[in-house]
Amino acid sequence: MLRRWAITLLLISLAVGLHRHAWHTGELAVRADDAPSSRPRDCSPVDVALTPDGRWLLTVNQTSDSVSLVRVDDGAVVAEIACGRHPSAIAIAPDGRRALVSGTHSSEIHLLAIEEGKLRVSGSLKVNGEPRGVAIAPDGRLAYVALTATNEVAVIDLDSLACVARIAVGRWPRYLALTPDGSRLAVGASGDGGVSVVDTVKREKLYDTKFVGLNIGHVQVSADGQYAYFPWMVYADRPITPGNIREGWVMGNRVGRVRLDGPARREAMALDPRGRAVADPHGLALSPDQHTLAMSASGTHELVVFQLDELPLRTDGPGDHLKPEIARDSDRFFRVALGGRPMGICFDRSGQHVYVANYLNNSIQVVNLADRTVERTIDLGGAAEPSLARRGETIFYDAKRSTDGWYSCHSCHYEGGTNAVTMDTKNDGSNGTYKMVLSLHNVRQTGPWFWHGWQKDLDAALRKSLAETMQGPAPTDDDVRAMAAFLDTLPTAPNSFRNPDGTLTEQAQRGQAVFTSAAAGCANCHRGNYFTDGQIHDVGLASEYDVYDGYNTPSLVGIANRARYLHHGRADTLDELLTDLHSPEKVSGTRPLTDAERADLIEYLKSL
């Protein structure tokens, strides 16, 4: 009897070990019977899609690297399957039998087969460039995937599961949407502050509609194919004070649309009522009858709903606040508190409910629009108690940490990175000296901090940013510890400019020799694992208004994923950086690089 129990326990132990191995290697579909809610790992859903028959929901779970299949009738999570690292988006084919998921940090897409109560990976494809948003053509033959790192859209043949074309678009494409006939594709390009419109037949970009937009969220095309709707944020250039924040003169939140039948000025509307802003708008969906527009405000933790027919979208300035006549009219505008971090959303077939992927709550929330309440919450599984890092993540994405909820840390440091504009914060001791937002990746290893490098204490730097840049409640010691713990866990995507095995290309190897040469002099300051010496240097770019002398050597890790360069952002490309303000002859007193040397050096820099 004892021997039989020992053998049973051994088999259970082996099964658990195999399950864990298969989960992390992506070889196992996890069924609901495996009790995902008992797993300590947070799911963190970021996107949700409904099958055409309305019976099944699929969720993209970013921190558990999985997709869940949920039965709509009773909210049961009937299947969960591993699919790539750090997945970002999902699209379901018109036949309802296939879905495409982007694995951003594994540089791949997965094609899923949706069967009765089951999910199966039917194929996968490496797509270099940090794939994010996905869209499937109306005939189900082709799919389009936004490649954020390489500023392209990949065209995928779903039958052969092959990349058949790459289309150049604006910088930092994240989300996209197709017209109902599949002839036009709208791509939000946050690095260029606009939307790229693509002709899918010719497979070329037709035009860009620019509007200085930050953090462009999900895109949806109207049923008539004329417009693409999307939310975004705008930076209004004023000094950070409570008064300026409340006037909408620091950060603002917008919804708008661009025409898809030819170039025209964008139409827009401010989202923020006075005294209670709508921060970090992300997910957007139009109701089936096209009368309602719903958005997730991930920073203020709510669903925001408008009557689409009466939106005062303008081609001129949209103002700094939501029009009072709309803010007061509950038939035209209302908000549903959700908590957590609501992200991707979709309507049900009736248009009476909205499904919300709530990242921090590890759930899908079902919002009844008639009652304006959360009717049901579907648990996808996560830790019973948040870790210190998860508490820091909650602070990072919380716009209620700022005055009247106008913006969060994420608003400027998108997913812990940077943005595409210069900003005037209180961190350099001066007003009017606008500087690029520094990435927070590897922040603990790249001190001292801030552009001038005057801050030698990371906790003090975080406390200052939370208190002064946010202009909200003073952080506690635990808040600062939690934020630091979260920043230590920021995930990093693999470099998109290296060989598939992670080695340098031949051109990048030649560029490495240029980088370390006396002619370029780059390695004099940019050295070590993070390509910074942590020292203050005067490179001839100071402003007379700077309080501090010199600038801290910025890390070059991830430099390819920046939209502008130098502390003031005046170099638009790496080529411009190396031929003008930061050329070797100006910085190191050496000779100009040849065209070939510069091209090789740029390829190496992109590989860091």
Phi, psi and omega in degrees: 000312179297322180295321180296319177298318180297318179296319179299314179297322179296317179296320177298316180298317178297320181295317179297317179298317178295321179299314181296319179297315182295323179299313184284337178263001175077024185260359190231134169271125184265121182275164179298331180296341179280004173055068179302334181292343179273350179288140181284346185278132177292145177276312178058067180293137180242344181212156181213143179219149182249134177293153184303330179278357177076010186267335188228142171249140172242132180242143175262117186255107194287316185272347172259004175053050187213169171236134178252145174251122186241130175280125187294319187305311184241002178073017181284134173275101189268344179201154175213135186224137177289138181202086175078165180264134177056058179294150187237330188206161180216147172222140180255134180294155181303332180282351178074005184256351181225153176218151179241132183235136178265128174258095191297315185268359171250003178049053180208162171238149178242133173262121183255142171263127179259111179245174185300101178074014182221155172235144178215137174281113181267350177176160177217158185215131173287126178228098185295137175127017181061069179297138178231257186299145180229149175214142181245135182296154183303329179274357176076007183273322184241155173227158181234133185232126177285128179251099190295321187283330184254003176059050182220167166243126177273137175258121187247126171278115187285335179288316179267351184050059180226147174277115185260349179193158171229131184246124179288132178226190178294168184287147181057054173291129182239312183229154186207167180205149180258151169290158182303331178270358177077008185273338181232147179232127176258127185235117175288122183242088187293332180289339177250002177064051180184194180235129174268135177251126187246137169274112185283340178285311178280345181056055177210152176288130179274313182193166173245138170253112186259143180207022179054053182262136174254146170054051180296127185271207182296147183246137173223138181264140178295158184297333179274358177076007184276328189230150167247124180260149181192155172259161175197178176239159179224143175257128189257010166076359183271157176300150183279103172224156177305320180296314179294323178299313183295332178279356183077024185260005175250289174237145177222160183241138190225158165228146182197188179209156173234153178282147180251358181259008178156160182299136176198157180294141179299154172249137189214164178212138174288144183260344195267112171291152176299134175086347182203087187287168177244099191260150176052056175297137187227289181281146178216140178213146174255139180293157180304327180272001176066018180265344186231138174243126179241143179224146170267129174258095190288335180281327179254010166061054185206166169256131181247130188233132178235151166280115188294326185300330189247019179290127180277066180285132187235148175277339176268200181299129181280001185083177183255350181223156172300136181305131183304324182294334176278316181301329181273347187260102184290348174280336182260340185204128172208164184233142177239117180292133183238334187074178176063221180221085180293136185236249182294147181222160171205153176276156166280176186293334181278341185080007182265346180229150173238131175265131186237125172277113183254105188301306186283338178270357181053046187209166165253127178255135180255112184260124175273113185287332179291315180274343182060045182222161170280108185283328184203147175237126182254113183283128179260351177107137179179183181292143179295323177232137181291142175288172177300317180295323179293325176295322176294323177297320177300318178295316183301321183264009186261107178287345177288357171281354178250170178301122176055020173072035184279328183200162179243178173301320180299331182304323179261321179260077185302117183051033178090358182264224184237186174227194189248017180228157171276144183227155180249098178256180180269007188281346180252009174077010183220164173249143176085006176253085186289137183222152177295145177286127180279144175292149178261001176293136181059029188296323182294331184269358188237033175286168001289177194243163188073163187301324182272354176066023183280340184268121183256359184238113184297318179299319179294323178296317179294319180298318180297316180295315180295324184276314190263317178290320181280331182053044178238206180296146180295134180287148174275169176301322180293323176302315182293317178298319181294318180297316179298320179296320178296314181298330177292342183256003183304123180284150180238132178286151175294152182291133184271002184243022176246170173297159181305332180272006177091356180278165180285145171291167179299319180294320179295326176296319176296322178295328177297321178295323176295316182303317184271358183282160176292333181296318180275316178073012184299318186289353176299323181246323182266091183218171182085183185297332184248009174057049172209142177266358179067023182247162179263131182228149172257110182251020175079021183242015185290152173260146178296344182266356179295136176281326183253151178271139173073174183226143176289137180296115180286148174295144177263359179295125181079018184297333180295336183265022175257149182268334180216160190231160186075164187297330181261002174069022186275353174258122185274336181222165176294326177296317178296322178301316188273351179252354184230259192294333183235035179288153182303323182292332179275324185273316186251355180072025180259200182269162173295147176284149172289165179301319181292317178298316181295318179298318179294318180297318179298319179296324177291315179302319180295338182275354186282000000 
